[in-house]
Amino acid sequence: MGKIGKCSSLGIVFKFKAHGWRQGVQRCINRQEGAWCSHCDQEHLRTPAGTWLSTQGAAMEKSYVSVFLLLVAISFVLAKDIGKKETKETSTKPKLPQTLSRGWGDQLIWTQTYEEALFRAKNSNKPLMIIHHLDDCPHSQALKKVFAEHKEIQKLAEKFILLNLVYETTDKNLAPDGQYVPRILFIDPSLTVRADITGRYSNRLYAYEPSDISLLYSNMQKALKLLKTEL
């Protein structure tokens, strides 16, 4: 026995058999039997609501839904990545531009050249402290870190004319026992190198390690006291 079905999109009445039609084509979704529409030459599916839909249209609709869900997922992932990047950028402290301090104390006043430092020491009647170092020297970097973080040293350094050098000068008086880094020397306002103010190492008299920061602080105090007694 045949049954009468209707194509909802075209309003065409057609017949179908309960099990099999037109070359034995059969579809069953959610246990709903299908039928072939002879007018549009497409197979149709019966939905639970009782309407007849084209299987081709249903497949296209399913494809559109899949693409839409994929786009939503991609958008979500991209938005999440952008949010992480923005959070990372805002939480990272911006790097300050290179200054004359080179990280030895940004709040301190540093001179640019050896000649300028000598001139200012003589005219201000302050002792000059010269730090020889290199940016790619791990010992210099380690000493710089503790020097910059030592509050007492940073405060005491305000009483000096300050100069840090990443190159050697032509003045041999700045290398009494050789050229090495890091090394720190003091020069009084009379432009005399205080070779008597030394560190703890006999083979590198003017070298300081991070563990010698207290000795460096004492030597800075010594340079100021010698200046007062010699005035």
N, C-alpha and C positions, 0 to 999 in steps of 0.2 A: 504494500500500500504506500502511496506517496503522500507527502504532506506539502502544504502550501507555505512558502516562506516569502519574505519581502526584503528587497535591498533598500535599506534606509536612505542611502545616498542618492539612489536613482528613482525610487518609487516603483521598481519593476517587480511584478509577481512572477515567481518561478516555482517549479516543483523539485523536490529532492527525495531520495529514498533514505530509509532509516540507516542503512549500512552500505554505502558505496554508491557512486555516481560517476559519470563521465570518466571512463577509463580507470575506474576503481580508485580515484583520488579520495582520500579520507583524512580529516583532521579532527582531533578531539582535544579541547582545552577546558580544564575544569569540568570534564565529563559532559560538555555541551557538544552536540553533533554539528557538523558543518554541512554546507551545501554549495553547489556550483551555480554561479549566476550566468546563465546563457547569454544575457544581454551584454554585460561588460567583460565576459570571458575571464572572470577572476573567481577564485575561491573565496567564500565568505565564512565567517565564524559567527556563531550565535553567542551573544554575551548573556550573563545572568539576568540582565535587564530585559532581554527579549529582542534586542535590536540585532541587525545583521551587519557585520563590518567586514571590509576587505582584509584578507590576511596580509596583502602587500602594504596596505595603509597601517595596519597594526605593527608590522615589522619596522616601517619607517618611523612610526611614533616611538617605538621602543628604542630605535637607534638614536633619535633626537634626545630622548631622556638620558641615555647613556653618555652622549657627548656633553650634555648640560651638566651632569653630575661630575664628569671629568674636569670640565672647566672650573666648576666650583671648588673642587679639591685642589687644583693647581693654584687658583687665586688664594686659597687659604694658606697653602704652603709658602707662596711668595710673600704674602702679608706678614706671616710669622717670621720669615727670614729678615725682612726689612725692619721689623720691630726689634729683633735682636741686634741688628747692625746699629740702629739708632741708639739703643740703650748702651751698647759698647762704646760708641763714639762719645756719648755724653758723659759716661762714667770715666773715660780716660782723660787724664789731665793734659791739656795742650802743652807742647814743648815750648819753653821760652827761647827766644833768639839768643845766639851766642853773644856774650858781653865780655868786657875786659876782665871780669872776675874769673871767667872760665870755670865757674862752679865752686870757687874757693870761698865765696861769700858775696852773694849778689847785692846785699844791702850795704856793703863796704865801698869806699871810694878807691879805685885802682888807677894807676897811671898806665899810660900806653907804651912808653919807651924808657929805656935805661937813662937816657939823657934828661928826659923830663923828670924822672924820679930823683935824680941827683940834684937837679935845680930846685925842686920843691922841698927836698930834705934840707938843703942849705938855707933856703929862705924862710922856712917854717920852723927851723930849729927842732925838727922831729927826726928820730932815727928811721932809717929805711930798712925794710925787710924784703928780701928778694927770694922768691921761691922758683927754683928751676924744676921743671917737670915735663912730661910728655903725655899727650892724650892717649897714646896706645900702650903706655907702660902700666901694668897692673899694680905695681907698688905705688906709683904716683896717684892712681885712681883711688886706691885704698886709703892713702894718707889724706887725699882731698876730701873724701867722704867724712872722716872723723873730724877733720879741721873745720869743715863747714857746719857740722852738727854740734860742735863744742861751743856752748854759749859763752863761757868765760873767755875763751880765745877770741871769739868774734867780737866781744865787747872790748877786750884789751887791744885788739888790732886797730881800733879806731884812733889810737894814739900814735900810729905809725904811718909813714908813707909806704904804700903797698905796691908791689910789682911782682907779677908772676910771668915767667918767660918759658916758652916752648922752643927756644933756640939759644945758642950760646952767643955771647957778646965777644968783642975783640979785647975786652979788659981781662987780662990774665989774673988780676987780683980777685976775680969772682970764682976762680978755680984753684984755690991754694994747694989742694991735694989731688987735682984731676977733675975731669968733667964726667959727672954721673948724675943720675936723677933717681929719686927726688933729693934735692939738697937745698938747705935754707941758710942764708947768710944775713948778717946785720951790718949796716953801714951807718956811722954816726954823722951828724950834720957837718963835721969837718971833712967829710968824704973819705974817711978812713974805714977800711974793712975791719970789723971786729973779729979777727981770726981766733981770738981767745974764747969766743962763745961757740962751743962745740956740742955735738951729740955724744952718744955712748959708744960709738964704734971707732976703733983705732985705725982701721983701714979705710974708713969713710967718715971723716970727722964731722961732716955737716949733713949727714944723712939721718933721716928719721923714719921710723916705721909707725904704723897705727898704734902699737903698744907704747910708743914713746911720746904720746901726746901730752902727758903731764910734764915731761922733761922740756918739751918745746914751750909749753906755757911758762915754765920757770925761766927758760932762757929769754923769753920775751920780757918778762919782768926784770931780768938781769940787765938787758939792754937799756931799759928805761932808767934803772937805778944808776948805771954807769954814766948815763947822760947827765943826770942831776949832779953827781959828785964831781964831774969834770967841768961843769959850768962855772 
